[in-house]
Amino acid sequence: MSNGFMSVRCKIGDIMIKQIQLAIQAENENSLLHHNWGYALYGMLVEQLSEACAEWLHESNFNPISQYLTVFERGKRGIWTINLLGEQAITEILPVLLAKKDWHSDFHQTNLHVTNLVESRTMTETQFCQEFLTSADVSRRIRVAFKTPCSFKSQEQYQLFPNTEWLIKSLLRKWHGFAQEVLLEDKEAQQQLIEHIHITQYQLKSIQYPLKSVKIPAFIGWITINISGPDALARLIHLLFGFAVYSGIGIKTALGMGGCQIQDLRKVSQNKSLKVE
């Protein structure tokens, strides 16, 4: 497969993606859920895995899991989203998520009860790529909603405002850590991706994400992106942002940061006060 913007490397087997969403509530009424619980939730999940799986997660160059918590009703309820990237992650972690109805957070001294579970269909890399690369019509406006604090690291400094270069480079790193067939390795093509997206609107606020003894400078909110250039390039941009729903954007996505949703603005009414929860 080639369209001037991608190279294809074929390997044995196929990569898979799966998303699990757990509706949870804390049994301790004094423990209000918060999106900064992501680090504790990750530790809580790893404790339930086999020692070999936990070691694999720790040593993997590409983290095959991203997860984050969004909260509702002022912290009384939440949705814990866990994305599993690859066959091994699905095989090892999915059974644990499906089986447990109650979790315990030592850090917050409360039990978390699962009230509902939504399991996405399992997609292969091929199916995922086909969904974006064979579409007849390509939207030129998307909205990226950062559901949990997002940050980038550049020149050893945390960056608390997104720009197109950091967005695309983050998405490319995550895609190349996952993909086996469709690889966007050409440097000139990567630069074209950066040059053909433009942030045209934003509603962001700075925020800190506590991680152990560090408070990471970050941002939360939404941005609107316009896409220019040929349709083939626009499809690749949609592919990367579509994958961001599973991989997250920016740093520390396994620990609760960078959780996001993507909206095609053609499917949203022209309401300038669009609410992103």
Secondary structure, DSSP 8 states (H G I E B T S, - for coil): --SSS-EE---SS--EEEEEEEEEEESSTT----GGGHHHHHHHHHTTS-HHHHHHHHH-SS-SEEEEEEEEGGGTEEEEEEEEESHHHHHHHHHHHHH-SEEEETTTTEEEEEEEEEE---EEHHHHHHHHHT-SS--SEEEEEEEEEE-EEETTEEE-S--HHHHHHHHHHHHHHH-SSEE---HHHHHHHHHTEEEEEEEEEEEEEEETTEEEEEEEEEEEEEE-S-HHHHHHHHHHHHHHHHH-SSS-GGGT---EEEEEGGGS-S-TT----
